[in-house]
């Protein structure tokens, strides 16, 4: 069974290439007659052949013998659809063992964590960066902002590409991560500020596929009920990256300077790359069947053997491909549900990165913490996650999974946790802002900061689940657009963060952010109440529930 996964890893594909396809052979290469089980004529036509045609004559090919009753004619030629060998096909990701599925989810989680940590681990080294290059605070902050912008722009390209059957997912994950690691060389050895900033942007762009497409990989393998758990855990690792970045970076930057913050996550990503090389198979069913159809055409010499994706693409034009690439933009801008949810999560993301810029002011200037000690204060957010994530998973089990298959299930039923998150965010900001003073013990703002995790976990996960269920046909494009919105806010907000807190003060500055967050409190309630009506007004949203 393991060979079915190893065949499609980068290691397996390279081994097959070097051995002339003698190693890690596919089942249809071992048993030449097995291919007949995967072939039936496309069911898209109402034409039915006669009994003579069905039974075949002596001159008919084995392909026609293996065909079922229904067929489609394309340019006067019958096309035979290549599908799975049966319900237990070992190449079907849905049939893989729990061990393999868990291993792939784990790889997605650590990859998500490793790339996200790259954004914020640099921030404790900004002071040494400014000293080395004589740069201003704003220029030093661009190291964070441009990286964030890069991983927001990347999914707009990588997500549509990962949905293309000819490409699949595993190759994009591996080769972009390799490029991401190589790009750290000019970042870590940067001789001046422009080189550093340009390659921070490019590395963020190349490191982005897992941030938006990871959920698609999970849903490739798991049924919707289990996917809800896995996506929550996967996104929680994404939250942990920006939280642990300053914690680790605080100690590294103090001991070795800003350049070693770059090498720290580069080593971590290199370890992940090695694991992906050996143990990350292709999970995209269209890509697996596309390659199967290619093998069968080569083995039989019958050009009428096609996968469903090839049949669908036969009538595609360049205009259709461009529309597909632009879909993330159009859905994000012209779908009311998507637009408001994207703005809401982007606000949360912008506040997160703006808020991080206030930590050195609060715990460095007010409480006198060292840079390494300032990193430890992020443990308050981590402890909040240890409490919130298990509670959210309990909600997933009893509030979503138990009702998912019932006929009265609505996508809006996943939104109730946001009722807590929408209040937790402004409470957190007001608490943290007005308790950050010398007369108040430092533990008080740290306790207040833990409420931020309640907002992040309940809002992000609920919104992602809602958008994925409401727009299942365009999930990859929806998440790519959401990533762009989040990254745009995350990149721009920190540029004015320090000026905001220096001019207004920590209390009023956080109050301003809290007031903005409070304005968005009605959104979850509005969509819970009227989301179904709004969905039915859209031609892209799901109407059957």
Beta strands, then each sheet from edge to edge (+ up, - down):
strand 1: 39-41
strand 2: 72-74
strand 3: 77-82
strand 4: 305-307
sheet 1: 1+ 3- 2+
sheet 2: 1+ 3- 4-
end
